[in-house]
Amino acid sequence: MGNAISVCLKKYATFTGRASRSEFWFFYLFYIIMYLVGAVVAAAVGTSALMYLFIIPLWLPQLAVGIRRMHDTGRSGWFILVPIYNLVLACTASNPGTNKYGDL
């Protein structure tokens, strides 16, 4: 789990390559946890603006890992914009070996 999060943070704005299912979902879980922590801190302080300090820095790596996840299934990163289909692709198994987006 920690490895998936650190990989995503190291590839902060890398939109090329591939991301495994576990890398995508563990980072997504980390994003949700940070959102909840930000919400609790913001509620304790009394301002909702504080919550965004926790999640804004994670928007770009969340988008990047989502696009790399689409690449892992052999699809263009633009499929991240298709609402239900992107969820289906995020749950789909990886293409084994090499595809046009690189090695896993």
PDB file as gemmi writes it, atoms N, CA and C in Angstrom:
CRYST1    1.000    1.000    1.000  90.00  90.00  90.00 P 1                      
ATOM      1  N   MET A   1       0.817  -1.191   0.000  1.00  0.00           N  
ATOM      2  CA  MET A   1       0.000   0.000   0.000  1.00  0.00           C  
ATOM      3  C   MET A   1       0.862   1.256   0.000  1.00  0.00           C  
ATOM      4  N   GLY A   2       1.806   1.335   0.890  1.00  0.00           N  
ATOM      5  CA  GLY A   2       2.683   2.498   0.962  1.00  0.00           C  
ATOM      6  C   GLY A   2       3.510   2.675  -0.296  1.00  0.00           C  
ATOM      7  N   ASN A   3       3.889   1.546  -0.918  1.00  0.00           N  
ATOM      8  CA  ASN A   3       4.666   1.620  -2.150  1.00  0.00           C  
ATOM      9  C   ASN A   3       3.839   2.240  -3.273  1.00  0.00           C  
ATOM     10  N   ALA A   4       2.570   1.879  -3.365  1.00  0.00           N  
ATOM     11  CA  ALA A   4       1.703   2.429  -4.412  1.00  0.00           C  
ATOM     12  C   ALA A   4       1.534   3.930  -4.232  1.00  0.00           C  
ATOM     13  N   ILE A   5       1.382   4.371  -3.003  1.00  0.00           N  
ATOM     14  CA  ILE A   5       1.217   5.799  -2.734  1.00  0.00           C  
ATOM     15  C   ILE A   5       2.494   6.550  -3.052  1.00  0.00           C  
ATOM     16  N   SER A   6       3.636   6.008  -2.647  1.00  0.00           N  
ATOM     17  CA  SER A   6       4.901   6.692  -2.924  1.00  0.00           C  
ATOM     18  C   SER A   6       5.205   6.735  -4.423  1.00  0.00           C  
ATOM     19  N   VAL A   7       4.855   5.676  -5.148  1.00  0.00           N  
ATOM     20  CA  VAL A   7       5.057   5.674  -6.600  1.00  0.00           C  
ATOM     21  C   VAL A   7       4.217   6.766  -7.245  1.00  0.00           C  
ATOM     22  N   CYS A   8       2.977   6.890  -6.825  1.00  0.00           N  
ATOM     23  CA  CYS A   8       2.095   7.919  -7.392  1.00  0.00           C  
ATOM     24  C   CYS A   8       2.593   9.322  -7.067  1.00  0.00           C  
ATOM     25  N   LEU A   9       3.099   9.511  -5.866  1.00  0.00           N  
ATOM     26  CA  LEU A   9       3.612  10.827  -5.508  1.00  0.00           C  
ATOM     27  C   LEU A   9       4.924  11.136  -6.225  1.00  0.00           C  
ATOM     28  N   LYS A  10       5.735  10.108  -6.494  1.00  0.00           N  
ATOM     29  CA  LYS A  10       6.964  10.327  -7.262  1.00  0.00           C  
ATOM     30  C   LYS A  10       6.644  10.663  -8.714  1.00  0.00           C  
ATOM     31  N   LYS A  11       5.580  10.064  -9.236  1.00  0.00           N  
ATOM     32  CA  LYS A  11       5.127  10.343 -10.605  1.00  0.00           C  
ATOM     33  C   LYS A  11       4.019  11.389 -10.549  1.00  0.00           C  
ATOM     34  N   TYR A  12       4.245  12.461  -9.826  1.00  0.00           N  
ATOM     35  CA  TYR A  12       3.236  13.467  -9.505  1.00  0.00           C  
ATOM     36  C   TYR A  12       2.436  13.924 -10.728  1.00  0.00           C  
ATOM     37  N   ALA A  13       3.122  14.244 -11.806  1.00  0.00           N  
ATOM     38  CA  ALA A  13       2.446  14.744 -13.016  1.00  0.00           C  
ATOM     39  C   ALA A  13       2.874  13.947 -14.238  1.00  0.00           C  
ATOM     40  N   THR A  14       3.098  12.658 -14.072  1.00  0.00           N  
ATOM     41  CA  THR A  14       3.504  11.797 -15.180  1.00  0.00           C  
ATOM     42  C   THR A  14       2.254  11.153 -15.766  1.00  0.00           C  
ATOM     43  N   PHE A  15       1.938  11.555 -16.990  1.00  0.00           N  
ATOM     44  CA  PHE A  15       0.737  11.065 -17.648  1.00  0.00           C  
ATOM     45  C   PHE A  15       1.049   9.977 -18.671  1.00  0.00           C  
ATOM     46  N   THR A  16       2.298   9.559 -18.753  1.00  0.00           N  
ATOM     47  CA  THR A  16       2.690   8.489 -19.661  1.00  0.00           C  
ATOM     48  C   THR A  16       2.992   7.243 -18.851  1.00  0.00           C  
ATOM     49  N   GLY A  17       2.914   6.108 -19.503  1.00  0.00           N  
ATOM     50  CA  GLY A  17       3.188   4.853 -18.819  1.00  0.00           C  
ATOM     51  C   GLY A  17       1.911   4.192 -18.346  1.00  0.00           C  
ATOM     52  N   ARG A  18       2.078   3.272 -17.414  1.00  0.00           N  
ATOM     53  CA  ARG A  18       0.967   2.453 -16.950  1.00  0.00           C  
ATOM     54  C   ARG A  18       0.931   2.418 -15.432  1.00  0.00           C  
ATOM     55  N   ALA A  19      -0.263   2.164 -14.884  1.00  0.00           N  
ATOM     56  CA  ALA A  19      -0.436   2.004 -13.435  1.00  0.00           C  
ATOM     57  C   ALA A  19      -1.307   0.777 -13.196  1.00  0.00           C  
ATOM     58  N   SER A  20      -0.875  -0.068 -12.308  1.00  0.00           N  
ATOM     59  CA  SER A  20      -1.629  -1.290 -12.002  1.00  0.00           C  
ATOM     60  C   SER A  20      -2.920  -0.948 -11.252  1.00  0.00           C  
ATOM     61  N   ARG A  21      -3.797  -1.943 -11.189  1.00  0.00           N  
ATOM     62  CA  ARG A  21      -5.042  -1.754 -10.449  1.00  0.00           C  
ATOM     63  C   ARG A  21      -4.783  -1.413  -8.997  1.00  0.00           C  
ATOM     64  N   SER A  22      -3.860  -2.151  -8.373  1.00  0.00           N  
ATOM     65  CA  SER A  22      -3.591  -1.898  -6.953  1.00  0.00           C  
ATOM     66  C   SER A  22      -2.994  -0.510  -6.739  1.00  0.00           C  
ATOM     67  N   GLU A  23      -2.115  -0.068  -7.623  1.00  0.00           N  
ATOM     68  CA  GLU A  23      -1.537   1.276  -7.507  1.00  0.00           C  
ATOM     69  C   GLU A  23      -2.642   2.331  -7.577  1.00  0.00           C  
ATOM     70  N   PHE A  24      -3.540   2.187  -8.535  1.00  0.00           N  
ATOM     71  CA  PHE A  24      -4.635   3.138  -8.691  1.00  0.00           C  
ATOM     72  C   PHE A  24      -5.547   3.155  -7.474  1.00  0.00           C  
ATOM     73  N   TRP A  25      -6.005   1.976  -7.050  1.00  0.00           N  
ATOM     74  CA  TRP A  25      -6.986   1.914  -5.965  1.00  0.00           C  
ATOM     75  C   TRP A  25      -6.394   2.273  -4.612  1.00  0.00           C  
ATOM     76  N   PHE A  26      -5.134   1.933  -4.352  1.00  0.00           N  
ATOM     77  CA  PHE A  26      -4.522   2.337  -3.082  1.00  0.00           C  
ATOM     78  C   PHE A  26      -4.333   3.849  -3.030  1.00  0.00           C  
ATOM     79  N   PHE A  27      -3.958   4.452  -4.163  1.00  0.00           N  
ATOM     80  CA  PHE A  27      -3.827   5.906  -4.159  1.00  0.00           C  
ATOM     81  C   PHE A  27      -5.193   6.568  -4.023  1.00  0.00           C  
ATOM     82  N   TYR A  28      -6.205   5.981  -4.639  1.00  0.00           N  
ATOM     83  CA  TYR A  28      -7.556   6.512  -4.499  1.00  0.00           C  
ATOM     84  C   TYR A  28      -8.023   6.427  -3.043  1.00  0.00           C  
ATOM     85  N   LEU A  29      -7.726   5.327  -2.363  1.00  0.00           N  
ATOM     86  CA  LEU A  29      -8.040   5.181  -0.949  1.00  0.00           C  
ATOM     87  C   LEU A  29      -7.311   6.239  -0.126  1.00  0.00           C  
ATOM     88  N   PHE A  30      -6.038   6.469  -0.428  1.00  0.00           N  
ATOM     89  CA  PHE A  30      -5.257   7.496   0.254  1.00  0.00           C  
ATOM     90  C   PHE A  30      -5.891   8.875   0.049  1.00  0.00           C  
ATOM     91  N   TYR A  31      -6.352   9.134  -1.161  1.00  0.00           N  
ATOM     92  CA  TYR A  31      -7.006  10.405  -1.475  1.00  0.00           C  
ATOM     93  C   TYR A  31      -8.280  10.581  -0.642  1.00  0.00           C  
ATOM     94  N   ILE A  32      -9.084   9.535  -0.541  1.00  0.00           N  
ATOM     95  CA  ILE A  32     -10.318   9.585   0.245  1.00  0.00           C  
ATOM     96  C   ILE A  32     -10.001   9.796   1.729  1.00  0.00           C  
ATOM     97  N   ILE A  33      -8.983   9.113   2.234  1.00  0.00           N  
ATOM     98  CA  ILE A  33      -8.590   9.285   3.641  1.00  0.00           C  
ATOM     99  C   ILE A  33      -8.132  10.714   3.903  1.00  0.00           C  
ATOM    100  N   MET A  34      -7.345  11.274   2.980  1.00  0.00           N  
ATOM    101  CA  MET A  34      -6.882  12.659   3.143  1.00  0.00           C  
ATOM    102  C   MET A  34      -8.063  13.632   3.081  1.00  0.00           C  
ATOM    103  N   TYR A  35      -9.043  13.326   2.243  1.00  0.00           N  
ATOM    104  CA  TYR A  35     -10.243  14.151   2.169  1.00  0.00           C  
ATOM    105  C   TYR A  35     -10.987  14.134   3.505  1.00  0.00           C  
ATOM    106  N   LEU A  36     -11.129  12.944   4.081  1.00  0.00           N  
ATOM    107  CA  LEU A  36     -11.828  12.822   5.358  1.00  0.00           C  
ATOM    108  C   LEU A  36     -11.064  13.507   6.492  1.00  0.00           C  
ATOM    109  N   VAL A  37      -9.739  13.360   6.497  1.00  0.00           N  
ATOM    110  CA  VAL A  37      -8.917  14.043   7.502  1.00  0.00           C  
ATOM    111  C   VAL A  37      -9.074  15.550   7.362  1.00  0.00           C  
ATOM    112  N   GLY A  38      -9.039  16.028   6.121  1.00  0.00           N  
ATOM    113  CA  GLY A  38      -9.233  17.458   5.889  1.00  0.00           C  
ATOM    114  C   GLY A  38     -10.598  17.939   6.333  1.00  0.00           C  
ATOM    115  N   ALA A  39     -11.621  17.124   6.110  1.00  0.00           N  
ATOM    116  CA  ALA A  39     -12.976  17.496   6.533  1.00  0.00           C  
ATOM    117  C   ALA A  39     -13.085  17.563   8.052  1.00  0.00           C  
ATOM    118  N   VAL A  40     -12.460  16.622   8.742  1.00  0.00           N  
ATOM    119  CA  VAL A  40     -12.497  16.613  10.211  1.00  0.00           C  
ATOM    120  C   VAL A  40     -11.745  17.822  10.762  1.00  0.00           C  
ATOM    121  N   VAL A  41     -10.570  18.098  10.215  1.00  0.00           N  
ATOM    122  CA  VAL A  41      -9.789  19.257  10.669  1.00  0.00           C  
ATOM    123  C   VAL A  41     -10.550  20.546  10.379  1.00  0.00           C  
ATOM    124  N   ALA A  42     -11.140  20.643   9.197  1.00  0.00           N  
ATOM    125  CA  ALA A  42     -11.900  21.842   8.838  1.00  0.00           C  
ATOM    126  C   ALA A  42     -13.102  22.024   9.754  1.00  0.00           C  
ATOM    127  N   ALA A  43     -13.768  20.939  10.116  1.00  0.00           N  
ATOM    128  CA  ALA A  43     -14.912  21.031  11.026  1.00  0.00           C  
ATOM    129  C   ALA A  43     -14.465  21.445  12.419  1.00  0.00           C  
ATOM    130  N   ALA A  44     -13.308  20.934  12.850  1.00  0.00           N  
ATOM    131  CA  ALA A  44     -12.800  21.279  14.176  1.00  0.00           C  
ATOM    132  C   ALA A  44     -12.399  22.746  14.261  1.00  0.00           C  
ATOM    133  N   VAL A  45     -11.836  23.250  13.168  1.00  0.00           N  
ATOM    134  CA  VAL A  45     -11.399  24.647  13.138  1.00  0.00           C  
ATOM    135  C   VAL A  45     -12.570  25.579  12.842  1.00  0.00           C  
ATOM    136  N   GLY A  46     -13.513  25.092  12.057  1.00  0.00           N  
ATOM    137  CA  GLY A  46     -14.694  25.888  11.754  1.00  0.00           C  
ATOM    138  C   GLY A  46     -14.669  26.552  10.390  1.00  0.00           C  
ATOM    139  N   THR A  47     -13.761  26.130   9.521  1.00  0.00           N  
ATOM    140  CA  THR A  47     -13.709  26.687   8.172  1.00  0.00           C  
ATOM    141  C   THR A  47     -13.538  25.559   7.162  1.00  0.00           C  
ATOM    142  N   SER A  48     -14.355  25.559   6.138  1.00  0.00           N  
ATOM    143  CA  SER A  48     -14.261  24.500   5.134  1.00  0.00           C  
ATOM    144  C   SER A  48     -13.089  24.718   4.178  1.00  0.00           C  
ATOM    145  N   ALA A  49     -12.555  25.917   4.133  1.00  0.00           N  
ATOM    146  CA  ALA A  49     -11.445  26.212   3.237  1.00  0.00           C  
ATOM    147  C   ALA A  49     -10.195  25.420   3.621  1.00  0.00           C  
ATOM    148  N   LEU A  50     -10.057  25.102   4.879  1.00  0.00           N  
ATOM    149  CA  LEU A  50      -8.886  24.359   5.340  1.00  0.00           C  
ATOM    150  C   LEU A  50      -8.840  22.953   4.760  1.00  0.00           C  
ATOM    151  N   MET A  51     -10.006  22.378   4.465  1.00  0.00           N  
ATOM    152  CA  MET A  51     -10.065  21.034   3.904  1.00  0.00           C  
ATOM    153  C   MET A  51      -9.315  20.957   2.566  1.00  0.00           C  
ATOM    154  N   TYR A  52      -9.389  22.018   1.798  1.00  0.00           N  
ATOM    155  CA  TYR A  52      -8.768  22.013   0.477  1.00  0.00           C  
ATOM    156  C   TYR A  52      -7.242  21.983   0.541  1.00  0.00           C  
ATOM    157  N   LEU A  53      -6.661  22.369   1.657  1.00  0.00           N  
ATOM    158  CA  LEU A  53      -5.206  22.258   1.814  1.00  0.00           C  
ATOM    159  C   LEU A  53      -4.762  20.799   1.818  1.00  0.00           C  
ATOM    160  N   PHE A  54      -5.663  19.911   2.192  1.00  0.00           N  
ATOM    161  CA  PHE A  54      -5.346  18.492   2.231  1.00  0.00           C  
ATOM    162  C   PHE A  54      -5.527  17.824   0.864  1.00  0.00           C  
ATOM    163  N   ILE A  55      -6.474  18.302   0.061  1.00  0.00           N  
ATOM    164  CA  ILE A  55      -6.797  17.563  -1.168  1.00  0.00           C  
ATOM    165  C   ILE A  55      -6.325  18.222  -2.459  1.00  0.00           C  
ATOM    166  N   ILE A  56      -6.168  19.531  -2.498  1.00  0.00           N  
ATOM    167  CA  ILE A  56      -5.735  20.175  -3.746  1.00  0.00           C  
ATOM    168  C   ILE A  56      -4.384  19.650  -4.217  1.00  0.00           C  
ATOM    169  N   PRO A  57      -3.397  19.459  -3.325  1.00  0.00           N  
ATOM    170  CA  PRO A  57      -2.115  18.928  -3.811  1.00  0.00           C  
ATOM    171  C   PRO A  57      -2.213  17.517  -4.396  1.00  0.00           C  
ATOM    172  N   LEU A  58      -3.297  16.808  -4.125  1.00  0.00           N  
ATOM    173  CA  LEU A  58      -3.446  15.439  -4.616  1.00  0.00           C  
ATOM    174  C   LEU A  58      -4.285  15.339  -5.885  1.00  0.00           C  
ATOM    175  N   TRP A  59      -4.852  16.443  -6.364  1.00  0.00           N  
ATOM    176  CA  TRP A  59      -5.680  16.392  -7.574  1.00  0.00           C  
ATOM    177  C   TRP A  59      -4.879  15.962  -8.794  1.00  0.00           C  
ATOM    178  N   LEU A  60      -3.715  16.565  -9.005  1.00  0.00           N  
ATOM    179  CA  LEU A  60      -2.911  16.243 -10.182  1.00  0.00           C  
ATOM    180  C   LEU A  60      -2.394  14.803 -10.165  1.00  0.00           C  
ATOM    181  N   PRO A  61      -1.839  14.299  -9.062  1.00  0.00           N  
ATOM    182  CA  PRO A  61      -1.426  12.892  -9.089  1.00  0.00           C  
ATOM    183  C   PRO A  61      -2.607  11.931  -9.207  1.00  0.00           C  
ATOM    184  N   GLN A  62      -3.782  12.309  -8.699  1.00  0.00           N  
ATOM    185  CA  GLN A  62      -4.961  11.456  -8.857  1.00  0.00           C  
ATOM    186  C   GLN A  62      -5.369  11.379 -10.325  1.00  0.00           C  
ATOM    187  N   LEU A  63      -5.313  12.495 -11.017  1.00  0.00           N  
ATOM    188  CA  LEU A  63      -5.616  12.512 -12.447  1.00  0.00           C  
ATOM    189  C   LEU A  63      -4.563  11.719 -13.226  1.00  0.00           C  
ATOM    190  N   ALA A  64      -3.301  11.905 -12.870  1.00  0.00           N  
ATOM    191  CA  ALA A  64      -2.215  11.210 -13.569  1.00  0.00           C  
ATOM    192  C   ALA A  64      -2.307   9.697 -13.396  1.00  0.00           C  
ATOM    193  N   VAL A  65      -2.569   9.226 -12.185  1.00  0.00           N  
ATOM    194  CA  VAL A  65      -2.668   7.776 -11.978  1.00  0.00           C  
ATOM    195  C   VAL A  65      -3.911   7.224 -12.663  1.00  0.00           C  
ATOM    196  N   GLY A  66      -4.967   8.008 -12.759  1.00  0.00           N  
ATOM    197  CA  GLY A  66      -6.154   7.572 -13.487  1.00  0.00           C  
ATOM    198  C   GLY A  66      -5.884   7.408 -14.975  1.00  0.00           C  
ATOM    199  N   ILE A  67      -5.149   8.333 -15.542  1.00  0.00           N  
ATOM    200  CA  ILE A  67      -4.797   8.241 -16.953  1.00  0.00           C  
ATOM    201  C   ILE A  67      -3.854   7.067 -17.195  1.00  0.00           C  
ATOM    202  N   ARG A  68      -2.872   6.888 -16.305  1.00  0.00           N  
ATOM    203  CA  ARG A  68      -1.976   5.732 -16.450  1.00  0.00           C  
ATOM    204  C   ARG A  68      -2.740   4.422 -16.281  1.00  0.00           C  
ATOM    205  N   ARG A  69      -3.795   4.420 -15.468  1.00  0.00           N  
ATOM    206  CA  ARG A  69      -4.630   3.215 -15.314  1.00  0.00           C  
ATOM    207  C   ARG A  69      -5.376   2.908 -16.609  1.00  0.00           C  
ATOM    208  N   MET A  70      -5.879   3.940 -17.272  1.00  0.00           N  
ATOM    209  CA  MET A  70      -6.535   3.738 -18.571  1.00  0.00           C  
ATOM    210  C   MET A  70      -5.527   3.160 -19.569  1.00  0.00           C  
ATOM    211  N   HIS A  71      -4.298   3.669 -19.544  1.00  0.00           N  
ATOM    212  CA  HIS A  71      -3.248   3.142 -20.422  1.00  0.00           C  
ATOM    213  C   HIS A  71      -2.979   1.674 -20.136  1.00  0.00           C  
ATOM    214  N   ASP A  72      -3.050   1.291 -18.873  1.00  0.00           N  
ATOM    215  CA  ASP A  72      -2.770  -0.089 -18.493  1.00  0.00           C  
ATOM    216  C   ASP A  72      -3.780  -1.058 -19.089  1.00  0.00           C  
ATOM    217  N   THR A  73      -4.985  -0.586 -19.325  1.00  0.00           N  
ATOM    218  CA  THR A  73      -6.008  -1.432 -19.943  1.00  0.00           C  
ATOM    219  C   THR A  73      -5.948  -1.369 -21.461  1.00  0.00           C  
ATOM    220  N   GLY A  74      -4.988  -0.615 -21.999  1.00  0.00           N  
ATOM    221  CA  GLY A  74      -4.824  -0.516 -23.446  1.00  0.00           C  
ATOM    222  C   GLY A  74      -5.670   0.572 -24.086  1.00  0.00           C  
ATOM    223  N   ARG A  75      -6.231   1.466 -23.284  1.00  0.00           N  
ATOM    224  CA  ARG A  75      -7.082   2.542 -23.795  1.00  0.00           C  
ATOM    225  C   ARG A  75      -6.380   3.887 -23.650  1.00  0.00           C  
ATOM    226  N   SER A  76      -6.883   4.866 -24.369  1.00  0.00           N  
ATOM    227  CA  SER A  76      -6.377   6.225 -24.261  1.00  0.00           C  
ATOM    228  C   SER A  76      -6.725   6.802 -22.892  1.00  0.00           C  
ATOM    229  N   GLY A  77      -5.911   7.721 -22.429  1.00  0.00           N  
ATOM    230  CA  GLY A  77      -6.179   8.384 -21.164  1.00  0.00           C  
ATOM    231  C   GLY A  77      -7.437   9.231 -21.190  1.00  0.00           C  
ATOM    232  N   TRP A  78      -7.915   9.587 -22.373  1.00  0.00           N  
ATOM    233  CA  TRP A  78      -9.139  10.380 -22.499  1.00  0.00           C  
ATOM    234  C   TRP A  78     -10.366   9.630 -21.981  1.00  0.00           C  
ATOM    235  N   PHE A  79     -10.272   8.307 -21.860  1.00  0.00           N  
ATOM    236  CA  PHE A  79     -11.397   7.536 -21.341  1.00  0.00           C  
ATOM    237  C   PHE A  79     -11.684   7.857 -19.877  1.00  0.00           C  
ATOM    238  N   ILE A  80     -10.772   8.559 -19.211  1.00  0.00           N  
ATOM    239  CA  ILE A  80     -11.009   8.972 -17.830  1.00  0.00           C  
ATOM    240  C   ILE A  80     -12.194   9.935 -17.761  1.00  0.00           C  
ATOM    241  N   LEU A  81     -12.544  10.552 -18.891  1.00  0.00           N  
ATOM    242  CA  LEU A  81     -13.646  11.514 -18.936  1.00  0.00           C  
ATOM    243  C   LEU A  81     -15.018  10.876 -19.134  1.00  0.00           C  
ATOM    244  N   VAL A  82     -15.053   9.583 -19.461  1.00  0.00           N  
ATOM    245  CA  VAL A  82     -16.325   8.888 -19.690  1.00  0.00           C  
ATOM    246  C   VAL A  82     -16.803   8.333 -18.353  1.00  0.00           C  
ATOM    247  N   PRO A  83     -17.890   8.878 -17.800  1.00  0.00           N  
ATOM    248  CA  PRO A  83     -18.246   8.634 -16.395  1.00  0.00           C  
ATOM    249  C   PRO A  83     -18.327   7.186 -15.921  1.00  0.00           C  
ATOM    250  N   ILE A  84     -19.122   6.353 -16.480  1.00  0.00           N  
ATOM    251  CA  ILE A  84     -19.277   4.994 -15.952  1.00  0.00           C  
ATOM    252  C   ILE A  84     -18.214   4.063 -16.525  1.00  0.00           C  
ATOM    253  N   TYR A  85     -17.885   4.250 -17.780  1.00  0.00           N  
ATOM    254  CA  TYR A  85     -16.922   3.374 -18.444  1.00  0.00           C  
ATOM    255  C   TYR A  85     -15.542   3.466 -17.797  1.00  0.00           C  
ATOM    256  N   ASN A  86     -15.155   4.652 -17.296  1.00  0.00           N  
ATOM    257  CA  ASN A  86     -13.848   4.764 -16.659  1.00  0.00           C  
ATOM    258  C   ASN A  86     -13.778   3.939 -15.376  1.00  0.00           C  
ATOM    259  N   LEU A  87     -14.900   3.821 -14.672  1.00  0.00           N  
ATOM    260  CA  LEU A  87     -14.938   2.975 -13.479  1.00  0.00           C  
ATOM    261  C   LEU A  87     -14.795   1.503 -13.861  1.00  0.00           C  
ATOM    262  N   VAL A  88     -15.448   1.109 -14.953  1.00  0.00           N  
ATOM    263  CA  VAL A  88     -15.323  -0.270 -15.446  1.00  0.00           C  
ATOM    264  C   VAL A  88     -13.874  -0.548 -15.827  1.00  0.00           C  
ATOM    265  N   LEU A  89     -13.238   0.395 -16.524  1.00  0.00           N  
ATOM    266  CA  LEU A  89     -11.839   0.210 -16.922  1.00  0.00           C  
ATOM    267  C   LEU A  89     -10.909   0.191 -15.719  1.00  0.00           C  
ATOM    268  N   ALA A  90     -11.200   0.994 -14.701  1.00  0.00           N  
ATOM    269  CA  ALA A  90     -10.360   1.011 -13.500  1.00  0.00           C  
ATOM    270  C   ALA A  90     -10.411  -0.326 -12.768  1.00  0.00           C  
ATOM    271  N   CYS A  91     -11.507  -1.056 -12.943  1.00  0.00           N  
ATOM    272  CA  CYS A  91     -11.651  -2.366 -12.303  1.00  0.00           C  
ATOM    273  C   CYS A  91     -11.198  -3.514 -13.199  1.00  0.00           C  
ATOM    274  N   THR A  92     -10.920  -3.227 -14.453  1.00  0.00           N  
ATOM    275  CA  THR A  92     -10.535  -4.242 -15.417  1.00  0.00           C  
ATOM    276  C   THR A  92      -9.096  -4.693 -15.171  1.00  0.00           C  
ATOM    277  N   ALA A  93      -8.830  -5.954 -15.446  1.00  0.00           N  
ATOM    278  CA  ALA A  93      -7.469  -6.484 -15.294  1.00  0.00           C  
ATOM    279  C   ALA A  93      -6.521  -5.813 -16.285  1.00  0.00           C  
ATOM    280  N   SER A  94      -5.261  -5.787 -15.922  1.00  0.00           N  
ATOM    281  CA  SER A  94      -4.228  -5.201 -16.773  1.00  0.00           C  
ATOM    282  C   SER A  94      -3.995  -6.044 -18.018  1.00  0.00           C  
ATOM    283  N   ASN A  95      -3.543  -5.379 -19.067  1.00  0.00           N  
ATOM    284  CA  ASN A  95      -3.072  -6.123 -20.233  1.00  0.00           C  
ATOM    285  C   ASN A  95      -1.718  -6.717 -19.876  1.00  0.00           C  
ATOM    286  N   PRO A  96      -1.566  -8.031 -19.985  1.00  0.00           N  
ATOM    287  CA  PRO A  96      -0.268  -8.626 -19.630  1.00  0.00           C  
ATOM    288  C   PRO A  96       0.809  -8.220 -20.625  1.00  0.00           C  
ATOM    289  N   GLY A  97       2.005  -8.130 -20.124  1.00  0.00           N  
ATOM    290  CA  GLY A  97       3.134  -7.805 -20.994  1.00  0.00           C  
ATOM    291  C   GLY A  97       3.160  -6.338 -21.375  1.00  0.00           C  
ATOM    292  N   THR A  98       3.570  -6.087 -22.592  1.00  0.00           N  
ATOM    293  CA  THR A  98       3.742  -4.730 -23.093  1.00  0.00           C  
ATOM    294  C   THR A  98       2.577  -4.355 -23.990  1.00  0.00           C  
ATOM    295  N   ASN A  99       2.088  -3.131 -23.839  1.00  0.00           N  
ATOM    296  CA  ASN A  99       1.137  -2.607 -24.805  1.00  0.00           C  
ATOM    297  C   ASN A  99       1.715  -1.321 -25.374  1.00  0.00           C  
ATOM    298  N   LYS A 100       0.958  -0.564 -26.147  1.00  0.00           N  
ATOM    299  CA  LYS A 100       1.509   0.610 -26.816  1.00  0.00           C  
ATOM    300  C   LYS A 100       1.882   1.727 -25.837  1.00  0.00           C  
ATOM    301  N   TYR A 101       1.514   1.586 -24.552  1.00  0.00           N  
ATOM    302  CA  TYR A 101       1.843   2.581 -23.558  1.00  0.00           C  
ATOM    303  C   TYR A 101       3.041   2.192 -22.701  1.00  0.00           C  
ATOM    304  N   GLY A 102       3.607   1.007 -22.965  1.00  0.00           N  
ATOM    305  CA  GLY A 102       4.819   0.591 -22.260  1.00  0.00           C  
ATOM    306  C   GLY A 102       4.638  -0.664 -21.446  1.00  0.00           C  
ATOM    307  N   ASP A 103       5.665  -0.967 -20.645  1.00  0.00           N  
ATOM    308  CA  ASP A 103       5.645  -2.126 -19.760  1.00  0.00           C  
ATOM    309  C   ASP A 103       4.960  -1.759 -18.452  1.00  0.00           C  
ATOM    310  N   LEU A 104       4.448  -2.782 -17.797  1.00  0.00           N  
ATOM    311  CA  LEU A 104       3.841  -2.567 -16.477  1.00  0.00           C  
ATOM    312  C   LEU A 104       4.906  -2.659 -15.427  1.00  0.00           C  
TER     313      LEU A 104                                                      
END                                                                             
